Amino acid sequence: MTSPALLFTHSACLDHQTGRGHPERPERLQSILQALRTSDFAEVGWREAPAASDGQLAGAHPEAFVGELMGVLPEKGLLMIDADTIVSPGSKEAARRAAGATIAAVDAVMAGEARTAFCAVRPPGHHAEPDRAMGFCLFNNVIVGACHALATHALQRVAVVDFDVHHGNGSEAAALQDPRLLYCSTHQSPLYPGTGLGNSPAHPNVVNAPLPPGAGSAEFRAAMRDLVLPALRRFKPDLLMISAGFDAHLRDPLAQLRLVEDDYAWATLELAQAAGVSAKGRVVSTLEGGYDLQALAASAAAHVQALMALGREGAI
């Protein structure tokens, strides 16, 4: 192993333009990268995210949808996919790099090049359903990576844990179609997109832990301890993937949960330890939401510090 943690990113992710005043803006990624370029993260190995091919995207999305979405992305100007999801000429390359980052991170972790990896990319992905782009998301980056892990590395079970403040309806839809995926989500409810309200015995591989507006560290950690961590232990994943949204932070303007940076570090360590024996400490995380730049940078830094700690010898 050359590094306790790898970071996958690409400058093309800054070229995805969403228009003035849109919360999912290039400055989000810039703030994270600036925070991670300090001496505290000197051990992190930086990698350029490759572009996902149509075939790789089709591991998680119907081939027809991949072609249709790529075909409508504009050559100039901005285009509204829906009321929230705006794309630009740079979006095509950004979307390929964002999905390609999770594929490359999975490959690197499975090859033993590092135990943990973080994909600092945009656009985010967890709202993208198999045949629908929505909620700032074009392709479901974490599910593209999970499907690649199952298909290419012959894994039997991959867990996706999502602590973004919004429920990852697209990721849940993927898990409902494939019992080899476990999807666990803590999120505010009620809130966009209005899904993730409960659980069904018919789908034990989907675990939702909705939190009311105003909930903070105590409620979040209780949901993790009571629902998410036991589900991870029962599932025994071969690989843990994290949808790392930082918009449950108390400073975030789009929701009303009250988490702080230490909650993200705690959750990262607890999740990895719960999956540690079966997953052999392998963790791949990818950026989702987070819209207050100061809180986003600090929370992502805390998350990556925890990934570094897990990646060091004997961390799990």
KOLMIVEX-820671 format. One record per residue (C-alpha): residue in one letter; x, y, z. Coordinates in pm, 1 decimal, padded with zeros to 6 digits. Layout:
<pts>
 resn        X        Y        Z
    A        X        Y        Z
...
</pts>
This chain:
<pts>
 resn        X        Y        Z
    M  00000.0  00000.0  00000.0
    T  00133.3  00337.1 -00099.4
    S -00111.2  00553.8  00094.7
    P -00363.3  00518.6  00378.4
    A -00621.7  00687.1  00154.0
    L -00660.3  00784.5 -00209.9
    L -00843.1  01085.9 -00350.0
    F -00995.7  01073.9 -00697.5
    T -01094.4  01399.0 -00866.4
    H -01073.3  01579.5 -01200.5
    S -01074.9  01941.6 -01312.6
    A -01357.6  01860.9 -01557.7
    C -01590.3  01839.1 -01257.6
    L -01547.2  02216.4 -01217.4
    D -01677.8  02270.6 -01572.2
    H -02027.2  02144.6 -01490.9
    Q -02209.7  02478.4 -01479.7
    T -02555.5  02517.2 -01328.0
    G -02616.6  02890.9 -01356.9
    R -02598.9  03185.2 -01123.4
    G -02745.1  03124.5 -00778.4
    H -02770.5  02746.7 -00811.0
    P -02657.6  02573.5 -00488.2
    E -02475.8  02290.8 -00669.9
    R -02193.8  02508.8 -00799.0
    P -01824.6  02458.0 -00880.6
    E -01717.4  02640.7 -00564.2
    R -01836.4  02339.4 -00364.7
    L -01564.5  02120.2 -00507.7
    Q -01306.3  02398.7 -00499.4
    S -01361.7  02446.3 -00125.8
    I -01304.9  02076.8 -00056.7
    L -00993.0  02050.1 -00269.1
    Q -00847.0  02358.3 -00102.9
    A -00906.9  02206.8  00240.5
    L -00739.8  01881.0  00136.9
    R -00428.9  02045.4 -00005.9
    T -00286.6  02121.2  00339.4
    S -00008.2  01940.4  00522.1
    D -00264.3  01750.8  00730.4
    F -00342.5  01546.4  00420.0
    A  00010.1  01495.7  00289.3
    E -00034.9  01116.4  00309.8
    V -00332.8  01116.4  00074.0
    G -00255.8  00991.0 -00275.2
    W -00418.3  01207.4 -00541.6
    R -00540.4  01034.5 -00857.9
    E -00699.8  01170.7 -01175.5
    A -01048.7  01031.1 -01221.9
    P -01091.6  00853.9 -01555.9
    A -01398.6  00898.4 -01773.8
    A -01657.7  00623.2 -01743.4
    S -01748.0  00459.2 -02072.2
    D -02104.5  00411.3 -02192.5
    G -02066.5  00042.7 -02112.6
    Q -01959.4  00114.0 -01755.8
    L -02248.8  00356.3 -01705.2
    A -02481.2  00089.4 -01844.2
    G -02386.2 -00134.1 -01553.7
    A -02618.1  00079.2 -01340.5
    H -02843.3  00248.1 -01597.9
    P -03025.8  00112.6 -01905.6
    E -02815.0  00154.3 -02217.4
    A -03094.3  00350.8 -02386.2
    F -03104.6  00599.6 -02098.8
    V -02729.2  00653.4 -02111.1
    G -02745.2  00733.3 -02480.6
    E -03051.9  00953.9 -02443.0
    L -02904.4  01161.0 -02160.2
    M -02570.2  01204.4 -02332.2
    G -02756.5  01306.2 -02646.1
    V -02947.7  01590.6 -02482.7
    L -02655.5  01749.9 -02299.3
    P -02602.1  02087.7 -02469.4
    E -02316.8  02203.5 -02689.4
    K -02371.2  02561.3 -02568.9
    G -02572.4  02741.5 -02305.2
    L -02763.5  02584.3 -02018.9
    L -03040.4  02324.5 -02029.6
    M -03289.2  02239.7 -01755.0
    I -03334.8  01863.8 -01716.2
    D -03591.7  01943.9 -01447.4
    A -03658.0  02235.4 -01213.6
    D -03350.7  02149.6 -01003.6
    T -03114.2  01984.9 -01251.3
    I -02932.7  02216.5 -01490.6
    V -02658.9  02112.5 -01731.7
    S -02403.7  02286.9 -01952.2
    P -02151.0  02192.7 -02223.9
    G -01908.3  02080.5 -01953.4
    S -02159.0  01848.8 -01788.9
    K -02096.6  01553.4 -02020.7
    E -01728.7  01520.9 -01928.6
    A -01795.7  01601.9 -01562.7
    A -02059.4  01329.3 -01538.3
    R -01827.9  01072.8 -01696.2
    R -01542.5  01167.1 -01462.3
    A -01767.1  01164.4 -01153.6
    A -01886.4  00812.2 -01229.9
    G -01541.4  00704.9 -01347.3
    A -01393.4  00813.1 -01015.6
    T -01594.5  00554.8 -00823.3
    I -01496.7  00282.4 -01069.9
    A -01127.7  00368.4 -01041.3
    A -01154.3  00394.4 -00662.0
    V -01311.8  00049.6 -00641.1
    D -01038.3 -00094.6 -00862.5
    A -00762.3  00065.5 -00654.9
    V -00904.0 -00047.7 -00322.3
    M -00969.7 -00398.7 -00449.7
    A -00612.0 -00414.0 -00582.8
    G -00479.0 -00325.7 -00238.2
    E -00330.7  00007.7 -00344.5
    A -00505.6  00164.9 -00045.2
    R -00771.5  00055.4  00199.6
    T -00986.3  00365.1  00158.8
    A -01066.8  00619.1 -00111.5
    F -01266.0  00941.0 -00143.9
    C -01407.4  01067.8 -00472.9
    A -01422.1  01448.5 -00471.3
    V -01644.6  01495.0 -00773.1
    R -01957.1  01658.6 -00906.1
    P -02231.1  01637.4 -01022.4
    P -02355.6  01424.6 -00732.6
    G -02542.7  01102.6 -00798.1
    H -02770.7  00949.5 -00538.1
    H -03098.2  01093.5 -00671.8
    A -03035.7  00960.3 -01023.4
    E -03271.8  00669.0 -01077.0
    P -03194.5  00391.6 -01324.7
    D -03377.3  00575.1 -01605.2
    R -03408.5  00931.3 -01476.0
    A -03172.3  01220.6 -01398.1
    M -03301.6  01440.8 -01116.5
    G -03214.5  01632.7 -00801.5
    F -02884.7  01782.2 -00930.7
    C -02778.7  01428.5 -01035.2
    L -02714.7  01282.4 -01381.8
    F -02573.4  00933.1 -01323.6
    N -02573.6  00751.7 -00990.5
    N -02200.9  00756.8 -00921.1
    V -02198.6  00533.6 -00614.6
    I -02425.3  00273.3 -00776.9
    V -02209.9  00274.5 -01091.6
    G -01915.0  00191.3 -00865.3
    A -02108.9 -00071.9 -00671.4
    C -02228.6 -00245.3 -00987.4
    H -01874.1 -00239.3 -01121.9
    A -01750.7 -00401.5 -00801.0
    L -02009.2 -00679.0 -00827.7
    A -01950.4 -00742.8 -01198.7
    T -01575.3 -00699.3 -01228.8
    H -01439.4 -00810.0 -00893.1
    A -01683.1 -01096.6 -00837.3
    L -01799.3 -00960.2 -00503.7
    Q -02111.9 -01109.5 -00351.1
    R -02237.3 -00815.9 -00145.8
    V -02176.1 -00439.6 -00155.1
    A -02315.6 -00201.9  00106.4
    V -02398.7  00161.3  00030.4
    V -02451.4  00387.9  00331.3
    D -02585.3  00737.2  00264.4
    F -02572.5  01012.7  00528.1
    D -02670.9  01295.6  00293.6
    V -02959.0  01501.4  00437.2
    H -03174.6  01401.9  00138.6
    H -03289.3  01045.6  00080.5
    G -03109.8  00876.6 -00208.6
    N -03415.1  00760.8 -00399.4
    G -03205.5  00650.4 -00696.4
    S -02975.6  00437.7 -00484.8
    E -03272.4  00278.1 -00309.9
    A -03428.5  00199.7 -00647.8
    A -03111.4  00015.2 -00746.5
    A -03109.0 -00186.3 -00423.8
    L -03472.8 -00282.4 -00469.3
    Q -03369.8 -00445.3 -00798.2
    D -03059.2 -00623.7 -00667.2
    P -03041.5 -00807.1 -00332.9
    R -02661.9 -00807.4 -00356.5
    L -02679.3 -00436.6 -00264.9
    L -02754.8 -00306.7  00083.0
    Y -02877.0  00053.5  00093.7
    C -02892.7  00233.6  00428.3
    S -02987.6  00600.2  00459.5
    T -03012.5  00857.5  00734.9
    H -03194.0  01167.4  00608.6
    Q -03431.4  01444.1  00706.6
    S -03801.1  01379.4  00658.9
    P -04010.2  01552.7  00540.4
    L -03774.8  01687.6  00273.8
    Y -03700.7  01643.3 -00096.7
    P -03752.4  01399.0 -00265.2
    G -04017.6  01275.0 -00024.1
    T -03905.4  00911.7 -00025.2
    G -03737.1  00692.5  00237.3
    L -04023.5  00715.9  00484.4
    G -03993.6  00364.0  00622.9
    N -03892.2  00003.2  00573.0
    S -04051.6 -00317.0  00446.3
    P -03984.0 -00675.8  00557.6
    A -04004.8 -00764.9  00188.3
    H -03685.6 -00567.0  00124.5
    P -03443.8 -00625.5  00414.1
    N -03159.3 -00483.4  00202.6
    V -03310.7 -00133.0  00224.6
    V -03285.0  00040.0  00562.7
    N -03419.5  00392.4  00604.5
    A -03368.3  00601.7  00918.3
    P -03562.0  00926.7  00864.4
    L -03490.7  01210.0  01108.5
    P -03722.5  01502.6  01186.7
    P -03622.6  01864.4  01117.9
    G -03409.4  01994.9  01403.5
    A -03256.6  01657.2  01487.6
    G -02888.7  01671.0  01576.7
    S -02596.9  01454.7  01681.6
    A -02781.9  01247.4  01939.9
    E -03061.8  01148.1  01704.6
    F -02824.9  01083.4  01415.3
    R -02594.2  00862.8  01619.7
    A -02888.6  00673.3  01767.7
    A -03021.6  00601.2  01417.3
    M -02679.9  00474.8  01317.1
    R -02646.4  00255.3  01627.4
    D -03001.7  00119.2  01621.9
    L -03061.1  00065.9  01249.5
    V -02766.7  00117.5  01016.9
    L -02477.2 -00047.6  01200.4
    P -02675.0 -00364.7  01286.9
    A -02786.5 -00390.5  00922.8
    L -02424.7 -00366.8  00807.9
    R -02317.8 -00640.3  01047.6
    R -02600.5 -00869.4  00933.3
    F -02529.8 -00808.3  00564.8
    K -02154.7 -00875.3  00588.9
    P -02053.7 -00672.8  00282.2
    D -01740.7 -00743.9  00081.8
    L -01703.5 -00368.5  00024.6
    L -01843.3 -00060.3  00195.4
    M -01935.4  00241.4 -00015.0
    I -02045.4  00573.5  00133.7
    S -02261.2  00842.7 -00022.0
    A -02097.2  01127.9  00165.1
    G -02331.8  01423.0  00164.4
    F -02251.8  01692.6  00418.3
    D -02576.3  01890.5  00398.2
    A -02707.2  01760.1  00731.2
    H -02463.1  02008.7  00886.6
    L -02625.8  02273.8  01102.0
    R -02493.3  02551.0  00873.6
    D -02640.8  02408.5  00554.0
    P -02906.0  02630.0  00391.0
    L -03112.6  02354.3  00224.7
    A -03222.7  02153.3  00529.1
    Q -03272.5  02165.7  00905.0
    L -03062.5  01891.8  01063.9
    R -02792.6  01997.4  01307.1
    L -02488.1  01776.8  01261.3
    V -02131.1  01897.8  01309.8
    E -01798.1  01788.2  01165.0
    D -01729.2  01538.1  01442.6
    D -02047.8  01349.9  01354.6
    Y -01910.9  01273.9  01008.7
    A -01578.7  01152.8  01145.6
    W -01760.6  00936.2  01402.2
    A -01995.3  00789.7  01140.7
    T -01708.3  00711.2  00902.9
    L -01519.1  00519.1  01170.0
    E -01827.7  00337.1  01300.2
    L -01944.4  00233.5  00954.6
    A -01604.9  00102.5  00852.9
    Q -01566.0 -00089.2  01177.4
    A -01912.1 -00245.3  01139.4
    A -01821.8 -00360.8  00788.9
    G -01457.5 -00418.8  00873.9
    V -01430.9 -00795.1  00912.3
    S -01616.4 -00894.7  00597.1
    A -01508.0 -00594.1  00390.2
    K -01144.7 -00623.4  00504.6
    G -01143.0 -00251.4  00579.5
    R -01220.8 -00155.8  00218.9
    V -01412.6  00173.3  00195.8
    V -01493.5  00383.7 -00111.7
    S -01667.8  00715.3 -00046.6
    T -01805.2  00965.2 -00295.6
    L -01926.5  01321.5 -00252.5
    E -02296.8  01394.2 -00264.8
    G -02445.2  01717.0 -00120.6
    G -02332.3  01999.8  00105.3
    Y -02403.2  02363.0  00019.3
    D -02247.0  02584.5  00286.1
    L -01889.5  02612.1  00164.8
    Q -01729.3  02647.0  00508.4
    A -01922.7  02357.7  00659.3
    L -01871.0  02145.8  00348.9
    A -01493.1  02189.1  00347.9
    A -01458.7  02124.2  00720.4
    S -01689.6  01821.2  00713.9
    A -01519.3  01665.8  00412.6
    A -01182.3  01718.4  00581.2
    A -01305.7  01539.9  00895.1
    H -01437.1  01254.6  00680.1
    V -01108.2  01214.8  00492.7
    Q -00910.1  01229.0  00818.3
    A -01118.9  00935.6  00938.0
    L -01060.0  00750.0  00610.7
    M -00687.0  00806.2  00654.7
    A -00699.9  00666.9  01007.2
    L -00887.7  00361.5  00882.5
    G -00643.3  00315.4  00598.4
    R -00337.3  00292.2  00820.9
    E -00211.3 -00048.1  00919.0
    G -00415.6 -00202.4  01199.4
    A -00685.1  00064.8  01191.3
    I -00962.9 -00194.9  01191.4
</pts>
